[in-house]
C-alpha cells in the first residue's frame, strides 16, 4: 500500500491503493513507513504523495460501515488522529506532494505535513464533512485553524509533472536538520494540536 523510495536524503512515501482511503490496513502501512524513516540514520526528510488522480479520498466509509459492530468507525478515527499527531511532531521535515484530489481526511493528512505542494491543473482540496454528516473531532478541528485557511493551504502550486520534484526539493533543503531539535520545535509549536489529537475520538459522530 505504501511504496518507499529514496531521492538523496528524502524518503518518498507513495500511497498506492487507488483512492488511498483510510482503513486499518492503510493506517498501519503509513505508520510502518514512518517507522522505517525514523529507523534510518543520517540526514532525512519525508515526501508523502499518492498516485494518478488521487492523493487521498479520506475515510474508507464502506469499511467503517461494514465493521460498525467491531467499533470500526472509532478504530479508524483514532488511528487516523494518531497518524496526524505523529506527522505534526515528526522529527524530520515532511512535505505533502498533493498529486490529485485531497478530500476530507486526505486533505487533513496534507495539513498535518510541514509543507504542501499541489498541482495547478486539476485536483480538489476539500473538507466536506458537513455535507456527509461527519463532524470533525476536536483534534481534527485543531488541525485546521482559521489562520491556516486565511493564509492559504498550499505552499506551492506547480504543473503536474513538477509536483513530486518540487516537493522533494523542498524536503531535501530541510533534511540536514538535527532530528531532536526538529522534534522539540514541532512539539512546542504544535503541542496543543498534538494533545487534542491524542484524545480518543470515540468515532466520528453521525453518518449519512
C-alpha positions in Angstrom: 0.0 0.0 0.0 3.0 2.3 0.6 5.9 2.4 -1.8 9.1 3.8 -0.3 11.9 5.2 -2.4 14.8 7.5 -1.8 15.9 10.6 -3.6 19.0 11.9 -2.0 18.2 12.2 1.7 14.4 12.3 1.0 12.2 9.3 1.7 9.3 9.4 -0.7 6.3 7.6 0.7 3.8 6.9 -2.1 0.3 5.8 -1.2 -0.6 3.2 -3.8 -4.1 1.9 -3.0 -6.4 3.5 -5.6 -8.2 6.3 -3.9 -6.0 5.8 -0.8 -8.9 5.7 1.6 -8.1 5.3 5.3 -8.9 1.9 6.9 -6.8 0.0 9.4 -4.6 -1.6 6.7 -3.7 1.7 5.2 -3.1 3.4 8.5 -0.8 0.5 9.5 1.1 0.9 6.2 1.6 4.6 6.8 2.7 4.0 10.3 5.2 1.3 9.2 6.6 3.6 6.5 7.2 6.4 9.1 8.8 3.8 11.4 11.3 3.0 8.6 12.1 6.7 8.2 12.7 7.0 12.0 15.0 4.0 12.0 17.1 5.5 9.3 20.4 7.2 10.1 21.8 10.5 8.9 20.0 13.4 7.2 16.4 12.7 6.3 13.2 14.3 5.2 9.8 12.9 4.0 7.6 13.5 1.0 4.2 12.0 1.2 2.3 11.6 -2.1 -0.3 9.5 -4.0 -0.7 8.1 -7.5 -2.7 9.2 -10.5 -5.7 11.4 -9.8 -5.9 10.8 -6.0 -3.7 12.0 -3.1 -6.3 10.6 -0.7 -10.1 10.5 -0.8 -10.3 10.3 3.0 -12.1 7.8 5.2 -13.0 4.3 3.9 -16.6 4.7 4.8 -17.5 1.4 3.2 -15.1 -0.5 5.5 -16.2 1.5 8.5 -19.9 0.8 8.0 -19.2 -2.9 7.4 -17.4 -3.0 10.7 -19.7 -0.9 13.0 -20.2 -3.8 15.4 -16.5 -4.1 15.8 -16.2 -0.4 16.6 -14.8 0.2 13.1 -15.6 4.0 13.0 -13.8 4.6 16.3 -10.8 2.4 15.3 -10.3 4.4 12.1 -10.9 7.8 13.7 -8.4 7.1 16.5 -5.9 5.6 14.2 -6.1 8.5 11.8 -5.7 11.0 14.6 -2.6 9.1 15.7 -1.1 9.5 12.2 -1.9 13.2 12.2 -0.3 13.6 15.6 2.8 11.7 14.5 3.2 13.8 11.4 2.7 17.1 13.3 5.5 16.2 15.7 7.7 14.1 13.3 11.4 14.6 13.9 12.2 15.4 10.3 10.7 17.7 7.7 7.6 16.5 6.0 6.2 17.7 2.6 2.9 16.6 1.0 3.1 16.3 -2.7 -0.6 16.6 -3.5 -0.7 15.0 -6.9 -4.5 14.9 -7.1 -7.8 15.0 -5.1 -7.3 15.5 -1.4 -10.7 15.1 0.3 -11.7 15.3 4.0 -9.3 13.1 6.0 -6.9 13.1 3.0 -6.8 16.9 3.0 -6.1 16.9 6.7 -3.3 14.4 6.1 -1.7 17.1 3.9 -2.3 19.7 6.5 -0.5 17.6 9.1 2.7 17.9 7.0 5.0 20.9 7.3 4.6 22.0 3.7 2.2 21.2 0.8 2.9 21.3 -3.0 -0.1 20.9 -5.2 -0.6 20.6 -9.0 -2.1 23.6 -10.8 -4.2 22.0 -13.5 -6.6 19.7 -11.6 -7.4 18.2 -8.2 -9.8 19.3 -5.4 -8.7 20.1 -1.9 -11.9 19.8 0.1 -13.2 19.4 3.7 -16.8 18.2 3.0 -17.6 16.8 6.5 -20.7 19.0 6.9 -22.1 17.6 3.6 -21.5 13.9 4.6 -22.8 14.5 8.2 -19.5 13.6 9.8 -18.4 16.3 12.3 -14.7 17.0 12.9 -13.3 15.5 16.0 -11.8 18.1 18.5 -8.3 17.1 17.4 -9.1 17.5 13.7 -10.6 20.9 14.3 -7.4 22.0 15.9 -5.6 20.8 12.8 -7.4 23.2 10.5 -7.5 26.6 12.3 -8.9 29.7 10.6 -5.5 31.2 10.3 -4.4 28.4 8.1 -7.4 28.8 5.8 -6.9 32.6 5.6 -3.2 32.3 4.9 -3.6 29.8 2.1 -3.5 26.0 2.3 -0.6 25.1 0.0 3.0 26.5 -0.1 3.5 26.0 -3.9 1.3 25.2 -6.9 3.1 23.8 -10.0 2.2 21.8 -13.1 1.5 18.1 -12.5 4.9 16.8 -13.8 6.7 19.1 -11.3 4.8 18.3 -8.1 7.0 15.5 -6.8 10.2 17.2 -7.9 9.4 20.5 -6.2 8.1 18.7 -3.0 11.3 16.6 -2.9 13.5 19.7 -3.4 11.8 21.4 -0.5 12.2 18.4 1.7 15.8 17.9 0.7 16.5 21.5 1.8 15.5 20.6 5.4 16.9 17.1 5.5 20.1 18.0 7.4 18.4 19.5 10.4 19.1 17.7 13.7 16.2 15.4 14.4 15.9 16.1 18.2 15.8 19.8 17.5 13.1 19.5 14.8 11.0 17.3 17.1 11.3 19.7 20.0 10.4 22.7 17.9 7.4 21.0 16.5 6.2 19.8 19.9 6.5 23.3 21.3 4.8 24.9 18.3 2.0 22.3 17.9 1.8 20.9 21.4 -1.9 21.9 21.8 -2.8 20.3 18.4 -0.8 17.1 19.3 -2.6 16.9 22.7 -6.0 17.2 21.1 -5.2 14.6 18.5 -4.0 12.2 21.3 -7.6 12.2 22.8 -9.9 9.3 22.0 -12.2 10.3 19.1 -14.9 7.8 20.1 -16.0 7.5 16.4 -16.9 10.3 14.0 -20.4 11.1 15.0 -23.4 10.8 12.7 -23.0 9.4 9.2 -25.3 9.5 6.3 
